[in-house]
Amino acid sequence: MISALIGAQPEDSKWYEKALCQGKWEIFDEDTETGEYPHLEEALEYCMFCPVKSDCRIAGRKEVTGIWGGVVK
């Protein structure tokens, strides 16, 4: 099961077009100087109700920083 998830890809290659955060990507980025997420609460609110949260988590699994499907890196 775990090995299948490692190579998993989002089911829909254009999942991000359905994301609630569309056009608000900057709230998911960390501050490069402090390493903190200044908009963390707002970002997680978007994730909580997003219909493509699981696809976002899959897409972000190899990312080093950011907030992906409610997961803070």
Stockholm file with secondary structure:
# STOCKHOLM 1.0

chainA/1-73         MISALIGAQPEDSKWYEKALCQGKWEIFDEDTETGEYPHLEEALEYCMFCPVKSDCRIAGRKEVTGIWGGVVK
#=GR chainA/1-73 SS CHHHHHTCCCSSTTGGGGCTTTTCGGGGSCCTTTCCCTTHHHHHHHHHTCTTHHHHHHHTTTCSSSEETTEEC
#=GC SS_cons        CHHHHHTCCCSSTTGGGGCTTTTCGGGGSCCTTTCCCTTHHHHHHHHHTCTTHHHHHHHTTTCSSSEETTEEC
//
